[in-house]
Amino acid sequence: MSAYLLKERGYEVIGIHFVTGYESDDSRQIQSVADQIGIPLKIADCSTEFQIKVVDYFTQSYQSGKTPNPCLVCNPSIKFGTILDFARKLGVSCLATGHYARIIKHDSGRFHLYRGTDPVKEQSYFLAFLSQEQLASACFPLGNMTKSEVIKLAEKKGLHPVVKEESQDVCFIKGRTYGDFLVRTQGFEPEPGLIQDINGNIIGEHKGLHLFTIGQRRGINCPASEPYYVVRLDMAQNRLVVGLKKDLFSGECRVAGINWISRKPTDPIKVHTRVRYRHKAARSVLFPVDTHTAVIRFDEPQSAITPGQGAVFYKGDEVLGGGWIEKNVRC
């Protein structure tokens, strides 16, 4: 639909399909989409870069006791990194995707990122690590539309997608569990260990910390009067620390590696912080520590703030920037 809308507006459009090495051979289906719109199709093999920058990052994050977010890495490093470079060699002026987000260039010449119009499907969270240079070359034709409007228009124009089901998982996992994928990765060796509650009592055993993330309830298998949830992954002792639902709440977190899309603040500022994609951005105060580090203090404690996930800061609909959660401070 992005390609169709741009062509309707009079742009010369080229389709780019990038190969990660983890997909089935769908080249015929991809070509059929290009044929529907009437645009040329180019194939970009980025399997080596994808393995190093996305898949290896995914594996190494779990090995270090953090929960990764591959999409936050893929967008700046692959889509608007490797693929944007590929596109520029074709002589294009802009790389368009189907993200539900908006970019506005202000009079100062700086590019600003905003939420998409669709309150449910908007995807600005996943784009928070794009640089000014990348935003300058990005185009999101669906940003002012809702997903239902896009589907209706596609049906009206007779455009048929390659995959009809909505993607809900990490693209390179392909229906397997994260645990199955990780244990099949060369060099990854699960290490069983002990489960303890937040008071230090040993209550069971786990088959590997890679099977768990903060806030998880499934797989603990320790009977109690109330369900247990994962509160912390203790990598030093290889222990899974669990507690009750109330033990998941944190009042603040430390965020590092921040990419500022807006100007870097020098003083504390009020923001709304989103600690994962499905999280409703919560009122908070951002305290700068240095250029790329900050402490986020929430007005109300938030559940399951997870090291390794992205924290994205908003001022209204504008994305100010985003960084990586290093640790949380439990209430």
One Martini backbone bead per residue (centre of mass of N, CA, C, O) as a GRO file, in nm:
protein
  331
    1MET     BB    1   0.056   0.064  -0.019
    2SER     BB    2   0.291   0.256  -0.018
    3ALA     BB    3   0.363   0.221  -0.317
    4TYR     BB    4   0.090   0.298  -0.436
    5LEU     BB    5   0.065   0.587  -0.320
    6LEU     BB    6   0.325   0.699  -0.450
    7LYS     BB    7   0.247   0.643  -0.743
    8GLU     BB    8  -0.014   0.817  -0.738
    9ARG     BB    9   0.174   1.084  -0.679
   10GLY     BB   10   0.425   1.040  -0.907
   11TYR     BB   11   0.629   0.841  -0.826
   12GLU     BB   12   0.922   0.669  -0.849
   13VAL     BB   13   0.913   0.314  -0.801
   14ILE     BB   14   1.097   0.082  -0.590
   15GLY     BB   15   1.139  -0.245  -0.509
   16ILE     BB   16   1.248  -0.395  -0.189
   17HIS     BB   17   1.394  -0.714  -0.114
   18PHE     BB   18   1.503  -0.863   0.186
   19VAL     BB   19   1.748  -1.099   0.278
   20THR     BB   20   1.813  -1.299   0.583
   21GLY     BB   21   1.802  -1.641   0.582
   22TYR     BB   22   1.493  -1.711   0.729
   23GLU     BB   23   1.339  -1.755   0.472
   24SER     BB   24   1.148  -1.846   0.240
   25ASP     BB   25   1.080  -1.894  -0.095
   26ASP     BB   26   0.911  -1.575  -0.205
   27SER     BB   27   0.973  -1.441  -0.489
   28ARG     BB   28   0.708  -1.478  -0.647
   29GLN     BB   29   0.525  -1.322  -0.453
   30ILE     BB   30   0.680  -1.057  -0.460
   31GLN     BB   31   0.652  -1.015  -0.767
   32SER     BB   32   0.339  -0.997  -0.763
   33VAL     BB   33   0.328  -0.728  -0.613
   34ALA     BB   34   0.487  -0.560  -0.817
   35ASP     BB   35   0.291  -0.620  -1.053
   36GLN     BB   36   0.036  -0.490  -0.938
   37ILE     BB   37   0.176  -0.195  -0.929
   38GLY     BB   38   0.414  -0.151  -1.142
   39ILE     BB   39   0.714  -0.241  -1.038
   40PRO     BB   40   1.024  -0.274  -0.971
   41LEU     BB   41   1.256  -0.539  -0.857
   42LYS     BB   42   1.475  -0.574  -0.575
   43ILE     BB   43   1.747  -0.767  -0.442
   44ALA     BB   44   1.861  -0.793  -0.096
   45ASP     BB   45   2.150  -0.923   0.059
   46CYS     BB   46   2.152  -0.932   0.439
   47SER     BB   47   2.240  -1.193   0.602
   48THR     BB   48   2.503  -1.114   0.743
   49GLU     BB   49   2.406  -0.858   0.892
   50PHE     BB   50   2.164  -0.991   1.033
   51GLN     BB   51   2.321  -1.191   1.203
   52ILE     BB   52   2.505  -0.988   1.355
   53LYS     BB   53   2.293  -0.745   1.440
   54VAL     BB   54   2.041  -0.938   1.535
   55VAL     BB   55   2.080  -1.241   1.614
   56ASP     BB   56   2.331  -1.213   1.797
   57TYR     BB   57   2.201  -1.009   1.985
   58PHE     BB   58   1.974  -1.192   2.082
   59THR     BB   59   2.154  -1.415   2.207
   60GLN     BB   60   2.339  -1.235   2.391
   61SER     BB   61   2.115  -1.122   2.569
   62TYR     BB   62   2.029  -1.391   2.699
   63GLN     BB   63   2.315  -1.461   2.809
   64SER     BB   64   2.301  -1.178   2.993
   65GLY     BB   65   1.989  -1.150   3.106
   66LYS     BB   66   1.832  -1.028   2.866
   67THR     BB   67   1.565  -0.863   2.681
   68PRO     BB   68   1.513  -0.843   2.362
   69ASN     BB   69   1.471  -0.606   2.061
   70PRO     BB   70   1.500  -0.653   1.730
   71CYS     BB   71   1.345  -0.410   1.597
   72LEU     BB   72   1.519  -0.180   1.726
   73VAL     BB   73   1.772  -0.281   1.556
   74CYS     BB   74   1.678  -0.323   1.257
   75ASN     BB   75   1.594  -0.040   1.165
   76PRO     BB   76   1.881   0.111   1.184
   77SER     BB   77   2.073  -0.133   1.063
   78ILE     BB   78   1.894  -0.238   0.814
   79LYS     BB   79   1.665  -0.067   0.685
   80PHE     BB   80   1.834   0.223   0.766
   81GLY     BB   81   2.105   0.092   0.652
   82THR     BB   82   2.161  -0.133   0.439
   83ILE     BB   83   1.906  -0.060   0.258
   84LEU     BB   84   1.960   0.239   0.219
   85ASP     BB   85   2.228   0.199   0.076
   86PHE     BB   86   2.111   0.037  -0.158
   87ALA     BB   87   1.911   0.257  -0.255
   88ARG     BB   88   2.120   0.483  -0.316
   89LYS     BB   89   2.255   0.319  -0.554
   90LEU     BB   90   1.975   0.367  -0.723
   91GLY     BB   91   1.897   0.689  -0.674
   92VAL     BB   92   1.736   0.751  -0.433
   93SER     BB   93   1.559   0.974  -0.197
   94CYS     BB   94   1.375   0.738  -0.059
   95LEU     BB   95   1.254   0.537   0.220
   96ALA     BB   96   0.980   0.323   0.223
   97THR     BB   97   0.726   0.226   0.457
   98GLY     BB   98   0.461   0.066   0.669
   99HIS     BB   99   0.466   0.255   0.894
  100TYR     BB  100   0.294   0.385   1.186
  101ALA     BB  101   0.411   0.700   1.116
  102ARG     BB  102   0.568   1.032   1.168
  103ILE     BB  103   0.718   1.303   0.973
  104ILE     BB  104   0.864   1.625   1.069
  105LYS     BB  105   0.980   1.926   0.936
  106HIS     BB  106   1.131   2.184   1.062
  107ASP     BB  107   1.251   2.503   1.030
  108SER     BB  108   1.541   2.412   1.144
  109GLY     BB  109   1.577   2.108   0.989
  110ARG     BB  110   1.453   1.919   1.183
  111PHE     BB  111   1.358   1.594   1.263
  112HIS     BB  112   1.035   1.452   1.352
  113LEU     BB  113   0.874   1.213   1.563
  114TYR     BB  114   0.553   1.045   1.534
  115ARG     BB  115   0.274   0.927   1.583
  116GLY     BB  116   0.037   0.753   1.465
  117THR     BB  117  -0.301   0.768   1.411
  118ASP     BB  118  -0.312   0.484   1.510
  119PRO     BB  119  -0.355   0.390   1.842
  120VAL     BB  120  -0.292   0.073   1.808
  121LYS     BB  121  -0.069   0.048   1.544
  122GLU     BB  122   0.139   0.225   1.619
  123GLN     BB  123   0.530   0.253   1.551
  124SER     BB  124   0.731   0.459   1.694
  125TYR     BB  125   0.889   0.283   1.894
  126PHE     BB  126   1.065   0.128   1.657
  127LEU     BB  127   1.205   0.436   1.568
  128ALA     BB  128   1.386   0.569   1.812
  129PHE     BB  129   1.690   0.495   1.666
  130LEU     BB  130   1.686   0.711   1.465
  131SER     BB  131   1.839   0.929   1.279
  132GLN     BB  132   1.849   1.219   1.115
  133GLU     BB  133   1.947   1.097   0.847
  134GLN     BB  134   1.727   0.874   0.834
  135LEU     BB  135   1.474   1.057   0.853
  136ALA     BB  136   1.543   1.219   0.589
  137SER     BB  137   1.503   0.919   0.422
  138ALA     BB  138   1.211   0.889   0.525
  139CYS     BB  139   0.887   0.710   0.459
  140PHE     BB  140   0.525   0.725   0.578
  141PRO     BB  141   0.230   0.678   0.412
  142LEU     BB  142   0.053   0.551   0.677
  143GLY     BB  143   0.053   0.758   0.922
  144ASN     BB  144  -0.257   0.888   0.851
  145MET     BB  145  -0.358   0.592   0.898
  146THR     BB  146  -0.546   0.322   0.936
  147LYS     BB  147  -0.557  -0.009   0.908
  148SER     BB  148  -0.851  -0.032   0.808
  149GLU     BB  149  -0.810   0.168   0.572
  150VAL     BB  150  -0.592   0.007   0.426
  151ILE     BB  151  -0.754  -0.252   0.376
  152LYS     BB  152  -0.988  -0.126   0.218
  153LEU     BB  153  -0.815  -0.002  -0.011
  154ALA     BB  154  -0.686  -0.264  -0.107
  155GLU     BB  155  -0.951  -0.402  -0.185
  156LYS     BB  156  -1.048  -0.183  -0.386
  157LYS     BB  157  -0.763  -0.221  -0.564
  158GLY     BB  158  -0.673  -0.534  -0.564
  159LEU     BB  159  -0.471  -0.592  -0.326
  160HIS     BB  160  -0.237  -0.859  -0.245
  161PRO     BB  161  -0.096  -1.025  -0.004
  162VAL     BB  162   0.134  -1.255   0.087
  163VAL     BB  163   0.040  -1.215   0.392
  164LYS     BB  164  -0.254  -1.230   0.585
  165GLU     BB  165  -0.124  -1.256   0.842
  166GLU     BB  166  -0.031  -1.124   1.132
  167SER     BB  167   0.253  -1.035   1.273
  168GLN     BB  168   0.370  -1.160   1.620
  169ASP     BB  169   0.679  -1.221   1.563
  170VAL     BB  170   0.983  -1.310   1.523
  171CYS     BB  171   1.099  -1.358   1.207
  172PHE     BB  172   1.340  -1.588   1.278
  173ILE     BB  173   1.170  -1.809   1.440
  174LYS     BB  174   0.928  -1.955   1.298
  175GLY     BB  175   0.721  -2.080   1.543
  176ARG     BB  176   0.913  -2.098   1.756
  177THR     BB  177   1.064  -2.097   2.033
  178TYR     BB  178   1.306  -1.934   2.189
  179GLY     BB  179   1.437  -2.179   2.320
  180ASP     BB  180   1.473  -2.350   2.063
  181PHE     BB  181   1.648  -2.148   1.911
  182LEU     BB  182   1.884  -2.121   2.116
  183VAL     BB  183   1.973  -2.429   2.143
  184ARG     BB  184   2.046  -2.424   1.818
  185THR     BB  185   2.274  -2.242   1.887
  186GLN     BB  186   2.588  -2.191   1.852
  187GLY     BB  187   2.721  -2.198   2.187
  188PHE     BB  188   2.450  -2.266   2.328
  189GLU     BB  189   2.417  -2.334   2.689
  190PRO     BB  190   2.224  -2.463   2.904
  191GLU     BB  191   2.169  -2.372   3.266
  192PRO     BB  192   2.086  -2.508   3.530
  193GLY     BB  193   1.890  -2.411   3.830
  194LEU     BB  194   1.768  -2.203   4.073
  195ILE     BB  195   1.482  -2.122   4.271
  196GLN     BB  196   1.387  -1.803   4.414
  197ASP     BB  197   1.279  -1.595   4.630
  198ILE     BB  198   1.292  -1.267   4.757
  199ASN     BB  199   1.404  -1.412   5.043
  200GLY     BB  200   1.598  -1.670   4.943
  201ASN     BB  201   1.423  -1.911   4.889
  202ILE     BB  202   1.425  -2.239   4.795
  203ILE     BB  203   1.171  -2.376   4.541
  204GLY     BB  204   1.357  -2.474   4.286
  205GLU     BB  205   1.393  -2.545   3.927
  206HIS     BB  206   1.573  -2.476   3.630
  207LYS     BB  207   1.664  -2.498   3.261
  208GLY     BB  208   1.705  -2.186   3.208
  209LEU     BB  209   1.716  -1.838   3.175
  210HIS     BB  210   1.626  -1.818   2.864
  211LEU     BB  211   1.310  -1.896   2.944
  212PHE     BB  212   1.309  -1.599   3.073
  213THR     BB  213   1.111  -1.315   3.192
  214ILE     BB  214   0.995  -1.042   3.308
  215GLY     BB  215   0.662  -1.136   3.421
  216GLN     BB  216   0.661  -1.427   3.409
  217ARG     BB  217   0.460  -1.736   3.466
  218ARG     BB  218   0.548  -1.944   3.293
  219GLY     BB  219   0.750  -2.234   3.398
  220ILE     BB  220   0.795  -2.244   3.711
  221ASN     BB  221   0.653  -2.472   3.886
  222CYS     BB  222   0.551  -2.339   4.181
  223PRO     BB  223   0.374  -2.395   4.440
  224ALA     BB  224   0.110  -2.166   4.558
  225SER     BB  225  -0.125  -1.943   4.674
  226GLU     BB  226   0.026  -1.774   4.457
  227PRO     BB  227   0.143  -1.665   4.181
  228TYR     BB  228   0.434  -1.669   4.005
  229TYR     BB  229   0.696  -1.432   3.916
  230VAL     BB  230   0.930  -1.280   3.737
  231VAL     BB  231   1.180  -1.053   3.876
  232ARG     BB  232   1.473  -1.202   3.832
  233LEU     BB  233   1.807  -1.238   3.686
  234ASP     BB  234   2.070  -1.432   3.824
  235MET     BB  235   2.371  -1.469   3.675
  236ALA     BB  236   2.588  -1.524   3.893
  237GLN     BB  237   2.393  -1.779   4.018
  238ASN     BB  238   2.176  -1.893   3.829
  239ARG     BB  239   1.899  -1.741   3.921
  240LEU     BB  240   1.552  -1.752   3.983
  241VAL     BB  241   1.351  -1.474   4.060
  242VAL     BB  242   1.057  -1.474   4.261
  243GLY     BB  243   0.711  -1.349   4.278
  244LEU     BB  244   0.466  -1.151   4.314
  245LYS     BB  245   0.286  -0.924   4.147
  246LYS     BB  246   0.374  -0.683   4.340
  247ASP     BB  247   0.696  -0.736   4.276
  248LEU     BB  248   0.701  -0.595   3.973
  249PHE     BB  249   0.726  -0.311   4.081
  250SER     BB  250   0.849   0.010   3.958
  251GLY     BB  251   0.969   0.352   4.001
  252GLU     BB  252   1.245   0.297   3.838
  253CYS     BB  253   1.499   0.366   3.575
  254ARG     BB  254   1.778   0.281   3.378
  255VAL     BB  255   1.907   0.457   3.084
  256ALA     BB  256   2.087   0.366   2.791
  257GLY     BB  257   2.180   0.457   2.480
  258ILE     BB  258   2.066   0.727   2.386
  259ASN     BB  259   1.844   0.848   2.132
  260TRP     BB  260   1.820   1.171   2.005
  261ILE     BB  261   1.579   1.347   1.824
  262SER     BB  262   1.572   1.550   2.001
  263ARG     BB  263   1.680   1.751   2.216
  264LYS     BB  264   1.893   1.750   2.465
  265PRO     BB  265   1.863   1.739   2.790
  266THR     BB  266   1.980   1.918   3.097
  267ASP     BB  267   1.710   1.879   3.242
  268PRO     BB  268   1.449   1.796   3.392
  269ILE     BB  269   1.168   1.608   3.246
  270LYS     BB  270   0.853   1.571   3.129
  271VAL     BB  271   0.716   1.246   3.055
  272HIS     BB  272   0.642   0.967   2.846
  273THR     BB  273   0.691   0.617   2.917
  274ARG     BB  274   0.797   0.336   2.720
  275VAL     BB  275   0.890  -0.016   2.802
  276ARG     BB  276   0.703  -0.121   2.565
  277TYR     BB  277   0.493  -0.167   2.313
  278ARG     BB  278   0.229  -0.256   2.505
  279HIS     BB  279   0.282   0.000   2.659
  280LYS     BB  280   0.160   0.256   2.839
  281ALA     BB  281   0.246   0.555   2.858
  282ALA     BB  282   0.410   0.703   3.136
  283ARG     BB  283   0.434   0.910   3.378
  284SER     BB  284   0.736   1.117   3.400
  285VAL     BB  285   1.084   1.167   3.498
  286LEU     BB  286   1.373   1.300   3.343
  287PHE     BB  287   1.717   1.230   3.440
  288PRO     BB  288   2.004   1.343   3.356
  289VAL     BB  289   2.340   1.214   3.348
  290ASP     BB  290   2.405   1.214   3.042
  291THR     BB  291   2.390   1.216   2.708
  292HIS     BB  292   2.302   0.869   2.721
  293THR     BB  293   2.176   0.907   3.020
  294ALA     BB  294   1.900   0.796   3.245
  295VAL     BB  295   1.648   0.867   3.485
  296ILE     BB  296   1.334   0.710   3.554
  297ARG     BB  297   1.047   0.860   3.713
  298PHE     BB  298   0.751   0.751   3.825
  299ASP     BB  299   0.441   0.839   3.931
  300GLU     BB  300   0.382   0.529   3.885
  301PRO     BB  301   0.420   0.221   3.919
  302GLN     BB  302   0.568  -0.037   3.716
  303SER     BB  303   0.542  -0.324   3.530
  304ALA     BB  304   0.793  -0.510   3.409
  305ILE     BB  305   1.080  -0.390   3.402
  306THR     BB  306   1.318  -0.463   3.134
  307PRO     BB  307   1.615  -0.562   3.070
  308GLY     BB  308   1.679  -0.473   2.715
  309GLN     BB  309   1.468  -0.289   2.673
  310GLY     BB  310   1.285  -0.026   2.549
  311ALA     BB  311   1.291   0.328   2.610
  312VAL     BB  312   1.033   0.566   2.536
  313PHE     BB  313   0.999   0.918   2.471
  314TYR     BB  314   0.729   1.151   2.537
  315LYS     BB  315   0.564   1.452   2.384
  316GLY     BB  316   0.296   1.353   2.340
  317ASP     BB  317   0.343   1.253   2.000
  318GLU     BB  318   0.642   1.286   2.052
  319VAL     BB  319   0.963   1.165   1.989
  320LEU     BB  320   1.257   1.215   2.170
  321GLY     BB  321   1.345   0.908   2.247
  322GLY     BB  322   1.582   0.623   2.307
  323GLY     BB  323   1.659   0.333   2.518
  324TRP     BB  324   1.823   0.115   2.746
  325ILE     BB  325   1.747  -0.102   2.987
  326GLU     BB  326   1.938  -0.177   3.275
  327LYS     BB  327   1.751  -0.101   3.534
  328ASN     BB  328   1.558  -0.154   3.824
  329VAL     BB  329   1.342  -0.020   4.090
  330ARG     BB  330   1.205  -0.164   4.342
  331CYS     BB  331   0.934  -0.115   4.567
   0.00000   0.00000   0.00000
